[in-house]
Amino acid sequence: MTTFVDRVELHVAAGSGGHGCASVHREKFKPLGGPDGGNGGRGGDVILVVDQSVTTLLDYHHSPHRKATNGKPGEGGNRSGKDGQDLVLPVPDGTVVLDKAGNVLADLVGEGTTYVAAEGGRGGLGNAALASARRKAPGFALLGVPGTLQDIVLELKTVADVALVGYPSAGKSSLISVLSAAKPKIADYPFTTLVPNLGVVTAGETVYTIADVPGLIPGASQGKGLGLEFLRHVERCSVLVHVLDTATLESERDPVSDLDIIEEELKQYGGLDNRPRMVVLNKIDVPDGKDLADMVRPDLEARGYRVFEVSAVAHMGLKELSFALADTVARSRAAKPKEEATRIVIRPKAVDDAGFTVTQEEDGLFRVRGEKPERWVRQTDFNNDEAVGYLADRLNRVGVEAELMKAGARAGDGVAIGPEENAVVFDWEPTVMAGAEMLGRRGEDHRFEAPRPAAQRRRDRQAERDESEKEYDDFEPF
């Protein structure tokens, strides 16, 4: 049965925003008291958060589909819908988030580090929020925006200061068990270690973590054996320690050739050339092991390696090794650049950035792409003529119609708003003023008001002109 998983594909879906409500206040002797439809609630986010108590991605291997809750729709009486609940997914320290193409989206290191994997949709505005001097009784509300769907890959890269690498049965698990309080499974056969084991070591005032990486064999960097699956676990370490078996029973092997083979696999994997190396000659409690260690030590030191002779079973040479590792880790930590204080970077939008693009495709179709126009389309109830007119107002106000004319669009040409797989397509009919502007005072109900004096009519007309320049898109009801 699988108990350790360090790579999973996760399908996450954020909650959709609740729909706004179109409602008119009614009470005795006052049947038309004005719009009172509330706004829809925001959809919940899917958030990854580092939790030190989590050490594997096993839960997501068994349940790869996760979804946050939707926002509730608004109600009459100016009652806004409840926001959807965020879905918080705990992940191990050292988890890397990638898209399906392999691009890194986030590197989650440190307790409490978070990443929003899928963002919840915003709630639709109710007709009370859409009311204005020109539109006193909107007969429509905006729909909630669907939540983001995302397919991501989670990869766990162990966060350790020291990585023990070597052939199967070289004694890595035994060494970590005597240097720390970790209790890995130990036996004398290949691939005993099927998961990276992590232990905490205290040497003087330095506390560091040490991991043993499952046995590497020739061809591991190309996928042979288990090495390829776990080589990623040495990427974050400060020190690489070669654990060499001086008492191997295989006649074709010796410590120097073992080291050369493992170094070649690390080289093929890449990215580890700058890590300091140490060599541990293990099993010197065996007479032949001690003799072989004495023979190969000068050769290894001539290559520039710092060599330690130890026996994990007999607890020989462990204190010297532990303090040497602590010293190297401390120097590595001191050499790392200090983290600078968080800076807020402001990137103002370019003055010529319209927020959308208009392009003509090979089949003659004009396609409009942009975050706002696409969201406005998703918020529109196309069964409501007034809502469609409001959409036309918005598109006209940001200059979509002007850009279509500039791109060469003519009456009757096809126009699509959105991506190819999910677009709204219509035949374009150019107008001087779009939507409700053509209809006059759309959304008003003249039963709300008595005849107005001339001065009041002038003020209302000025208010209409001012409002036509306003953006209702970024209104946040909460």
Salt bridges, closest charged atoms under 4 A:
ASP6 OD2 - ARG232 NH1 2.86
ASP6 OD2 - HIS233 NE2 2.73
GLU9 OE2 - HIS11 NE2 3.88
GLU9 OE2 - LYS100 NZ 3.28
GLU27 OE1 - HIS25 NE2 2.49
ASP36 OD2 - HIS25 ND1 3.85
ASP45 OD1 - ARG42 NH1 3.19
GLU75 OE1 - ARG79 NH1 3.63
ASP107 OD1 - ARG236 NH2 2.60
GLU119 OE2 - ARG42 NH2 3.61
ASP151 OD1 - HIS11 ND1 2.74
GLU155 OE2 - ARG7 NE 2.93
GLU155 OE1 - ARG232 NE 3.75
ASP161 OD2 - ARG333 NH2 2.81
GLU235 OE1 - LYS157 NZ 2.70
ASP245 OD2 - LYS283 NZ 3.21
GLU250 OE2 - ARG253 NH1 3.14
ASP258 OD2 - ARG253 NH2 2.81
ASP260 OD1 - ARG303 NH1 2.57
GLU263 OE2 - HIS242 NE2 2.66
GLU263 OE2 - ARG277 NE 2.93
ASP294 OD1 - LYS290 NZ 3.54
GLU301 OE2 - ARG297 NE 2.93
GLU309 OE1 - LYS290 NZ 2.63
GLU309 OE2 - ARG297 NH1 3.42
ASP327 OD2 - ARG331 NE 3.11
GLU361 OE2 - ARG367 NE 2.37
GLU371 OE2 - ARG375 NE 2.80
GLU374 OE2 - ARG369 NE 2.49
ASP393 OD2 - ARG442 NH2 2.46
GLU403 OE2 - LYS406 NZ 3.37
GLU444 OE2 - ARG441 NH2 2.24
ASP445 OD2 - ARG447 NH2 2.58
GLU449 OE1 - LYS136 NZ 3.32
GLU449 OE2 - ARG452 NE 3.54
ASP460 OD2 - ARG452 NH1 2.63
GLU464 OE2 - ARG441 NH1 1.89
GLU467 OE1 - ARG134 NE 3.94
GLU467 OE2 - ARG135 NH1 3.87
ASP473 OD2 - LYS372 NZ 3.86
ASP473 OD1 - ARG375 NH1 2.52
ASP473 OD1 - ARG394 NH2 3.91
ASP474 OD2 - LYS372 NZ 3.58
GLU476 OE2 - ARG122 NH2 3.71
